[in-house]
Amino acid sequence: MSSTGPVPRTDLPVLRRRGERPRRRGPDTLFGRFAAPAITTMTLVVAVPSLFTVFLSFTDWRGLGSPMSAAGLRNYAALWYSDTFRTAMLNTFVLVLGGGVAIFAIVFLMLIGLRQMRGAAFARSVVFVPMIVSPIAIGVALGFLLNPNGAVNDLLGSIGLEEFQRAWLAPDMVFQMIVLGLIWSMSGYYLAIVATGVDQIPPYLYEEAQLAGATRWQQFWMITLPLSWEAASVAVVLWLISGMKTFEIVIAFVGTQGAPPLQARTAAVQQFLATTGGRDGTPQLGAAAAIGIAIFVFTAVFVVLARRLLRRDAVEVA
């Protein structure tokens, strides 16, 4: 015989003390607990220094121990009328756009050649090796090879091509050598990124294309490129950000004695010279902060334009 006691009601309101708020439980609470340390760290390490840089760009300051005074827009106006900064920024644009076109042309050509090649994984590893090496080491090594008595001129002389010997590191040629060195050292990195998208393409698509008589170029244009577009878009954005900050390889090419020649400077190098004082030894931290803000603005514009130009509808394999 079952008990016939009163059945507890579940629709009664929960009584709380006056002023007591209900405790929140669930995903939002867990997210806050786990995200709080990361948000705090990013605020202190990234947001606060960035805001200080913006503030510093409107001041005239030589560094710790010197007075700081308001400069208004004077630092930005000085950049606008500075032939040195315009040359450095133009060099940066040439490096980012021209070097980027060359890098991704090499990447796509290598994808076409490596897809049916034996040992493709090993070849990818080999071309990725320069990315592991420090840009300073690469710049120093290329500088030794390209100096007037270096291996390149010696090789040209030994095979009877003395007319092609050049002063490769002369002010009028050093920037072209820097761009070539950057293309050589960075192509393997972006090949690895784009190849991750290519590896997800089912092999049977290429088999069917071969049976249909498609050439390698047609297979690349109709299969490889559409199905790896997202990976390629990510690689382009990463290159834009990295290229706009090119610094180490320039210093390594031209050496650390004095300021690099104007023909070889990028915007990041010009910011470094403003921070350290360059040849006159007088730091201009307000001007350096303004250069940093200008680099950030141009980088953001490039990234937004790239994302809009590279936006495509997702292609799915049926």
C-alpha positions as CSV (number, residue, x, y, z in Angstrom):
1,M,0.0,0.0,0.0
2,S,1.6,3.3,-1.1
3,S,1.8,6.4,1.1
4,T,-0.7,9.2,0.4
5,G,1.3,12.0,1.9
6,P,1.3,15.5,0.4
7,V,3.0,16.0,-3.0
8,P,5.5,18.8,-2.9
9,R,4.7,21.7,-5.3
10,T,7.4,22.9,-7.7
11,D,5.7,26.0,-8.9
12,L,6.1,28.0,-5.7
13,P,8.3,31.1,-5.9
14,V,11.8,30.8,-4.3
15,L,12.1,32.9,-1.2
16,R,15.2,35.1,-1.0
17,R,16.5,37.6,1.5
18,R,15.7,41.2,0.8
19,G,18.3,42.7,-1.6
20,E,19.8,39.3,-2.4
21,R,20.4,38.8,-6.2
22,P,19.9,35.4,-7.8
23,R,23.1,33.5,-8.4
24,R,23.9,33.1,-12.1
25,R,25.0,29.7,-13.1
26,G,25.8,28.3,-16.5
27,P,28.0,28.9,-19.5
28,D,28.2,32.7,-19.0
29,T,29.6,32.3,-15.5
30,L,32.2,29.8,-16.6
31,F,33.2,31.9,-19.6
32,G,33.8,34.9,-17.3
33,R,36.0,32.9,-14.9
34,F,38.1,31.5,-17.6
35,A,38.3,34.6,-19.8
36,A,39.0,37.1,-17.0
37,P,42.8,36.3,-16.7
38,A,43.2,36.5,-20.5
39,I,41.3,39.7,-20.8
40,T,43.2,41.2,-17.9
41,T,46.5,40.2,-19.4
42,M,45.7,41.5,-22.9
43,T,44.5,44.8,-21.4
44,L,47.7,45.3,-19.5
45,V,50.1,44.1,-22.2
46,V,48.4,45.3,-25.4
47,A,45.6,47.8,-24.8
48,V,47.3,50.0,-22.2
49,P,50.6,50.3,-24.2
50,S,48.7,50.9,-27.4
51,L,46.7,53.7,-25.8
52,F,49.9,55.2,-24.4
53,T,51.4,55.1,-27.8
54,V,48.5,57.1,-29.2
55,F,48.9,59.6,-26.4
56,L,52.6,59.8,-26.9
57,S,52.2,60.6,-30.6
58,F,50.7,64.0,-29.6
59,T,53.6,64.9,-27.4
60,D,57.2,66.0,-27.7
61,W,59.3,63.8,-25.5
62,R,63.0,62.7,-25.6
63,G,62.6,59.9,-23.1
64,L,62.9,59.2,-19.4
65,G,64.5,62.1,-17.5
66,S,63.3,64.7,-20.1
67,P,60.2,66.9,-19.9
68,M,57.2,66.0,-21.9
69,S,55.2,68.7,-23.7
70,A,52.1,68.7,-25.8
71,A,52.8,68.8,-29.6
72,G,49.3,68.5,-31.0
73,L,49.4,67.3,-34.6
74,R,52.9,68.5,-35.1
75,N,54.4,65.0,-35.2
76,Y,51.9,63.9,-37.9
77,A,52.4,67.1,-39.9
78,A,56.1,66.5,-39.8
79,L,55.6,63.0,-41.2
80,W,53.3,64.4,-44.0
81,Y,56.0,66.8,-45.1
82,S,59.0,64.6,-44.5
83,D,60.7,63.3,-47.6
84,T,62.5,60.7,-45.5
85,F,59.3,59.2,-44.1
86,R,57.6,59.2,-47.5
87,T,60.6,57.3,-49.0
88,A,60.6,54.8,-46.2
89,M,56.8,54.3,-46.5
90,L,57.0,54.0,-50.3
91,N,59.7,51.3,-49.9
92,T,57.4,49.5,-47.5
93,F,54.6,49.6,-50.0
94,V,56.9,48.3,-52.8
95,L,58.1,45.5,-50.5
96,V,54.6,44.5,-49.3
97,L,52.9,44.6,-52.7
98,G,55.7,43.7,-55.1
99,G,57.2,41.1,-52.7
100,G,53.8,39.7,-51.9
101,V,53.0,39.2,-55.6
102,A,56.3,37.4,-56.1
103,I,55.9,35.2,-53.0
104,F,52.4,34.0,-53.8
105,A,53.4,33.4,-57.5
106,I,56.2,31.2,-56.2
107,V,53.8,29.5,-53.8
108,F,51.2,28.6,-56.4
109,L,53.8,27.5,-58.9
110,M,55.3,25.2,-56.3
111,L,51.9,23.8,-55.5
112,I,51.4,22.9,-59.1
113,G,54.8,21.3,-59.3
114,L,54.8,19.5,-55.9
115,R,51.4,18.0,-56.1
116,Q,52.4,15.0,-58.3
117,M,56.1,15.0,-57.3
118,R,57.6,12.2,-55.2
119,G,59.0,13.4,-51.9
120,A,56.7,16.5,-51.9
121,A,56.5,16.5,-48.1
122,F,60.4,16.6,-47.9
123,A,60.5,19.4,-50.5
124,R,58.1,21.4,-48.4
125,S,60.3,20.9,-45.3
126,V,63.3,22.1,-47.3
127,V,61.8,25.3,-48.5
128,F,60.4,26.0,-45.0
129,V,63.9,25.9,-43.4
130,P,64.8,29.6,-44.1
131,M,61.7,30.5,-42.0
132,I,63.3,28.7,-39.0
133,V,66.5,30.7,-39.3
134,S,66.7,34.1,-37.8
135,P,66.2,37.0,-40.2
136,I,69.3,38.5,-38.8
137,A,71.3,35.4,-39.7
138,I,69.8,35.3,-43.2
139,G,70.6,39.0,-43.8
140,V,74.2,38.7,-42.6
141,A,74.7,35.6,-44.7
142,L,73.3,37.2,-47.8
143,G,75.3,40.3,-47.1
144,F,78.5,38.3,-47.1
145,L,77.5,36.6,-50.4
146,L,76.6,39.9,-52.1
147,N,79.5,42.1,-50.9
148,P,81.9,43.2,-53.7
149,N,84.4,40.4,-52.8
150,G,81.7,37.9,-52.0
151,A,80.8,34.5,-53.5
152,V,78.3,35.9,-56.1
153,N,80.9,38.1,-57.8
154,D,83.5,35.5,-57.5
155,L,81.2,32.9,-59.1
156,L,80.4,35.3,-62.0
157,G,84.1,36.0,-62.5
158,S,85.0,32.3,-62.5
159,I,82.5,31.5,-65.3
160,G,83.5,34.4,-67.5
161,L,80.6,36.7,-66.7
162,E,82.6,39.6,-65.3
163,E,80.2,42.1,-67.0
164,F,77.4,41.0,-64.6
165,Q,79.5,41.7,-61.5
166,R,77.9,44.4,-59.4
167,A,78.2,46.3,-56.2
168,W,75.0,44.5,-55.0
169,L,74.9,46.3,-51.7
170,A,75.4,49.8,-53.1
171,P,72.7,52.3,-52.0
172,D,71.0,52.1,-55.4
173,M,70.7,48.3,-55.4
174,V,70.5,47.2,-51.7
175,F,66.8,47.5,-51.4
176,Q,66.2,45.2,-54.4
177,M,68.5,42.7,-52.7
178,I,66.6,43.0,-49.5
179,V,63.3,42.3,-51.3
180,L,64.8,39.2,-53.0
181,G,66.2,37.9,-49.7
182,L,62.8,38.4,-48.1
183,I,61.0,36.6,-50.9
184,W,63.5,33.7,-50.7
185,S,63.2,33.4,-46.9
186,M,59.4,33.8,-46.6
187,S,58.0,31.8,-49.5
188,G,58.3,28.4,-47.7
189,Y,56.3,29.7,-44.7
190,Y,53.3,30.8,-46.9
191,L,53.6,27.6,-48.9
192,A,53.1,25.6,-45.7
193,I,50.0,27.7,-44.9
194,V,48.4,27.4,-48.3
195,A,49.4,23.7,-48.5
196,T,47.3,22.9,-45.5
197,G,44.2,23.9,-47.5
198,V,45.4,21.9,-50.5
199,D,45.9,18.8,-48.4
200,Q,42.1,18.8,-47.5
201,I,41.2,18.5,-51.2
202,P,40.0,14.9,-52.0
203,P,42.4,13.2,-54.4
204,Y,39.5,11.8,-56.5
205,L,38.8,15.3,-57.8
206,Y,42.2,15.3,-59.5
207,E,41.8,11.8,-60.7
208,E,38.6,12.7,-62.4
209,A,40.1,15.8,-63.9
210,Q,43.0,13.8,-65.3
211,L,40.6,11.4,-66.9
212,A,38.8,14.3,-68.4
213,G,42.1,15.5,-69.9
214,A,42.6,18.6,-67.8
215,T,46.2,20.0,-67.7
216,R,48.0,20.8,-64.5
217,W,47.2,24.5,-64.9
218,Q,43.5,23.7,-65.5
219,Q,43.5,21.4,-62.4
220,F,45.0,24.2,-60.4
221,W,42.6,26.9,-61.6
222,M,39.4,24.8,-61.3
223,I,40.2,22.6,-58.2
224,T,43.2,23.7,-56.2
225,L,42.7,27.5,-56.1
226,P,38.9,27.5,-55.3
227,L,39.2,24.8,-52.6
228,S,42.2,26.4,-50.9
229,W,41.0,30.0,-51.2
230,E,40.4,30.4,-47.5
231,A,43.9,29.2,-46.6
232,A,45.4,31.5,-49.3
233,S,43.4,34.5,-47.9
234,V,44.7,33.9,-44.4
235,A,48.3,33.7,-45.8
236,V,47.8,37.0,-47.7
237,V,46.6,38.8,-44.5
238,L,49.5,37.4,-42.5
239,W,51.9,38.6,-45.2
240,L,50.5,42.1,-45.2
241,I,50.9,42.4,-41.4
242,S,54.4,40.9,-41.5
243,G,55.6,42.9,-44.5
244,M,54.5,46.2,-43.0
245,K,56.8,45.5,-40.0
246,T,59.9,44.4,-42.0
247,F,62.9,45.4,-39.9
248,E,65.5,42.8,-38.9
249,I,66.6,41.8,-42.4
250,V,67.2,45.4,-43.4
251,I,69.4,46.0,-40.4
252,A,71.3,42.7,-41.0
253,F,71.9,43.6,-44.7
254,V,73.3,47.1,-44.1
255,G,74.9,46.4,-40.8
256,T,74.4,48.2,-37.4
257,Q,77.1,50.9,-37.9
258,G,75.2,54.1,-38.3
259,A,71.9,54.6,-40.0
260,P,70.9,52.5,-43.0
261,P,70.9,54.4,-46.3
262,L,67.6,56.0,-47.1
263,Q,67.1,53.8,-50.2
264,A,67.0,50.7,-47.9
265,R,64.8,52.0,-45.2
266,T,61.3,50.7,-44.4
267,A,58.8,52.4,-42.1
268,A,59.7,50.2,-39.2
269,V,63.4,51.1,-39.7
270,Q,62.5,54.7,-39.7
271,Q,60.6,54.3,-36.5
272,F,63.6,52.6,-35.0
273,L,65.9,55.5,-36.0
274,A,63.4,58.0,-34.5
275,T,63.4,55.9,-31.2
276,T,67.1,55.6,-30.9
277,G,68.0,59.0,-32.3
278,G,69.8,57.8,-35.4
279,R,73.0,59.6,-36.3
280,D,72.4,62.7,-34.1
281,G,71.6,60.5,-31.0
282,T,68.6,62.5,-30.0
283,P,65.5,60.2,-29.4
284,Q,62.2,61.5,-30.7
285,L,59.7,59.2,-29.0
286,G,56.7,61.4,-30.0
287,A,57.7,61.1,-33.7
288,A,58.4,57.4,-33.3
289,A,54.9,56.9,-31.8
290,A,53.4,58.8,-34.7
291,I,55.2,56.5,-37.2
292,G,53.9,53.5,-35.3
293,I,50.3,54.8,-35.6
294,A,50.8,55.5,-39.3
295,I,52.0,51.9,-39.8
296,F,49.0,50.6,-37.9
297,V,46.6,52.6,-40.0
298,F,48.1,51.6,-43.3
299,T,48.2,47.9,-42.2
300,A,44.6,48.0,-41.1
301,V,43.6,49.6,-44.5
302,F,45.5,46.9,-46.4
303,V,44.0,44.1,-44.4
304,V,40.4,45.4,-44.8
305,L,40.9,45.8,-48.5
306,A,42.4,42.4,-48.8
307,R,39.6,40.7,-46.9
308,R,37.0,42.5,-49.2
309,L,38.9,41.6,-52.4
310,L,39.5,38.0,-51.4
311,R,36.0,37.4,-50.1
312,R,34.4,34.5,-51.9
313,D,31.5,32.1,-51.3
314,A,32.6,28.9,-49.6
315,V,33.1,26.1,-52.1
316,E,32.1,22.7,-50.8
317,V,32.9,19.3,-52.2
318,A,29.7,17.4,-53.1
